[in-house]
Each structure stands twice: as C-alpha cells, then as structure tokens.
C-alpha cells in the first residue's frame, strides 16, 4: 500500500475514534511498521502541577504503537506494556514515534519514543500486541464498527 494512502487510512480511522479525538491525538506519519502521532498538550492533558499527565503520554504511546502494529492490515489489541517517564514539560507538542521491533504470527512487539519540544526525550515505552484476526471477538467487533 502506498504510504500516502496508508496515512490517509489512519487519519480517517481516527476521525471515527472518540477516544483519540477526546485526547487530542493526531496522525503525523504512517509507514509500514512505523507510525508517528502527536499530542498538542493543553489544559485537558495536564496534571495538577501544570505538566503533561503521564496518562496522556501513555495514551499517545499506546495509539502510536497500535497504529504501527496494524500497518500489516490486521486487527490487534494491547497485550502488555511498560513506559519509562524521563522528563516532563508544560504546554507544547509531544510526538510518539513507534517502530515494530518484531512481528510474529500472532504477536507484535513495538518500541516507542516520545519527544517533546526541541526533540527532548520525554518517555520510552514498549508494547506487545495480540492479533485478533480470525477470532470471533474480532469479527463481532469489526461488524459493530462497520454499522452506521
């Protein structure tokens, strides 16, 4: 699939995802086994101390990792994850770059780097995903998502 159409597919998909919309996450780039998503840090993504909330960064990382994992056209769910917060920032942009490290028959491992303003590393994360294609749960979920 052409890279431009791959990005357009993810942009369109995110327009129908209320969780991504509510959290202010946008697609920046999508290539096979790689995705970059961004978050404009604002009042809804900050903690009580005026810094980006760790949960906002985790949400950004999970969505970027899931996007990278699913560039093979299959449906995945997060199986396990870990995140290491290195620094924080106030308002600005956070970018999560996700890269597939290993793709197996039913699982995918993805590494994520989250950078803030001036390219400073805010956090690193790793995710494992389970492929739901072929399962009854995946077929039911897909059917529900395709209804108007």
C-alpha positions in Angstrom: 0.0 0.0 0.0 1.3 3.5 -0.9 2.5 5.4 2.2 0.2 8.4 1.4 -2.9 6.2 1.3 -1.7 4.4 4.5 -1.6 7.7 6.4 -5.0 8.7 5.0 -6.5 5.4 6.2 -5.3 6.1 9.7 -6.4 9.8 9.7 -9.9 8.7 8.6 -10.0 5.9 11.2 -9.0 8.4 13.9 -11.8 10.7 12.8 -14.2 8.0 13.9 -12.4 7.2 17.2 -14.0 9.3 20.0 -11.2 8.3 22.5 -8.5 9.6 20.2 -10.5 12.8 19.4 -11.2 13.4 23.1 -7.5 13.1 23.9 -6.4 15.4 21.0 -4.2 12.8 19.3 -3.4 13.3 15.6 -1.6 11.2 13.0 1.6 12.7 11.6 3.1 9.9 9.6 2.4 6.2 8.9 4.6 3.8 7.1 4.8 0.0 7.1 5.9 -1.0 10.7 6.2 2.7 11.8 3.8 5.4 13.0 4.2 8.9 14.4 1.4 10.5 16.3 1.3 13.8 18.1 -0.5 15.4 21.0 -0.9 19.1 21.5 -0.5 19.5 25.2 -3.3 21.7 26.7 -5.4 22.1 29.8 -7.1 18.7 29.3 -3.8 16.8 29.1 -2.1 18.4 32.1 -1.8 17.3 35.7 -2.4 19.4 38.8 1.2 20.7 38.6 0.9 22.2 35.1 2.8 19.4 33.3 1.6 16.9 30.8 -0.1 14.0 32.6 1.6 10.6 32.4 -1.7 9.1 31.3 -1.8 11.4 28.3 1.7 10.3 27.3 0.8 6.7 27.8 -2.4 7.1 25.7 -0.3 8.7 22.9 2.2 5.9 23.1 -0.4 3.1 23.0 -2.1 4.6 20.0 1.1 5.1 18.1 2.2 1.6 18.9 -1.1 0.2 17.9 -1.0 2.1 14.6 2.5 0.8 13.8 1.4 -2.8 14.7 -1.7 -2.7 12.5 0.1 -1.4 9.3 0.0 -5.0 8.1 -3.8 -4.7 7.8 -4.6 -6.9 10.7 -6.5 -6.1 13.9 -4.5 -6.0 17.2 -5.2 -5.4 20.9 -2.6 -4.4 23.5 -1.4 -7.4 25.4 1.2 -5.8 27.7 3.2 -2.6 28.0 5.7 -0.6 30.0 6.6 3.0 30.0 9.6 4.9 31.4 9.0 8.6 32.1 12.2 10.6 31.7 11.2 14.2 31.9 8.1 16.3 31.6 7.0 19.6 30.0 4.1 22.0 30.1 2.3 23.2 27.0 3.6 22.4 23.6 3.7 19.2 21.4 4.6 15.6 22.3 5.4 13.2 19.4 5.4 9.5 19.7 7.4 7.5 17.2 6.5 3.8 17.2 8.5 1.1 15.4 7.8 -2.6 15.1 10.7 -4.5 16.6 9.4 -8.0 16.0 6.3 -9.3 14.1 5.3 -12.9 14.7 2.3 -14.9 13.6 0.0 -13.8 16.4 2.0 -11.1 18.4 3.9 -7.9 17.6 6.5 -6.1 19.7 6.7 -2.3 19.3 9.1 0.3 20.7 8.0 3.9 21.2 10.0 7.1 21.8 8.1 10.2 23.0 9.7 13.5 22.4 8.7 16.9 23.4 9.6 20.4 22.3 13.1 20.8 20.9 13.2 17.0 20.4 13.9 16.3 24.1 13.1 12.7 25.1 10.1 12.6 27.5 9.5 8.9 27.7 10.2 5.5 26.2 7.8 2.6 26.1 7.4 -0.9 24.7 4.2 -2.7 23.8 3.2 -6.3 22.8 0.0 -6.8 20.8 -2.0 -9.8 20.1 -3.5 -10.3 16.7 -7.3 -10.8 16.9 -7.8 -11.6 13.2 -9.7 -14.9 12.8 -11.2 -14.8 16.3 -14.9 -14.5 17.0 -14.3 -11.4 19.2 -12.6 -9.6 16.3 -15.4 -10.5 13.8 -18.0 -9.2 16.2 -16.1 -6.0 16.9 -15.5 -5.4 13.2 -19.1 -5.9 12.4 -20.1 -3.4 15.2 -17.7 -0.8 13.9 -18.9 -1.0 10.3 -22.5 -0.3 11.2 -23.6 3.4 10.9 
